[in-house]
Amino acid sequence: MKEDVKNTIKTINSNKLAVVPTDTILGIVCNAFDRDTVFKLYKVRNRSLSKPCIVLLSSVDCIFNKFYISKDRVLKNILGILWNDELNNVEKKMELGKTSFENILQKIDLNRNVSVVLNCPSEKYSHIHLKTNTIAFRVPSVKNLNGMFIREVLAKTNPIIAPSANLEGKKFSKNIADANKYFGNKVSCYIENLDYLDKNASHVIQYNNKVWKVLR
């Protein structure tokens, strides 16, 4: 695993594409801050430039420190609870029930990972939000080896965009053999799933003007 982590970090930091396990499904990933590499990923994956990708990052603080998003103590607290793997679902519900997030607790399954869409209109990140002026973020869960892997990678890289490792409209890749059929040598690094593949994509929840809304 250490060698895989090292190779993935090197690939991302060199602004190349990698297929790697994430906390949900096998993903094709790259440095979210490098505009050219992001557009290359879109081209290789045949993804529409009207569809922004989810951004994975190492911590809640990273959202406020690296993106031009207004610091909101209430939001930061909620995200800290939502993405805290040291809390079980009962504890999360108890803590989230004390916040504005309480209104949507019955509409989601906390066993699934959760991505949160926040307003981020900065032109600097237009290649990420693609004129939607919003970005979906997630701190990957470390409840399985795949999640632990991608979190270890993120500790040494910029945030990454991480759509599923398949061509647009095609079946998800279950392993790197599937992904290689889609991408071949257009991807510089392939890392196999370690022990677990969650077939469920994450929930996507939007936070806007202090109101929460379930999008998926």
Beta strands, then each sheet from edge to edge (+ up, - down):
strand 1: 18-21
strand 2: 26-31
strand 3: 55-56
strand 4: 114-119
strand 5: 134-138
strand 6: 160-161
strand 7: 189-190
strand 8: 203-208
strand 9: 211-214
sheet 1: 7+ 1+ 2- 6+ 3- 5- 4+ 8+ 9-
end
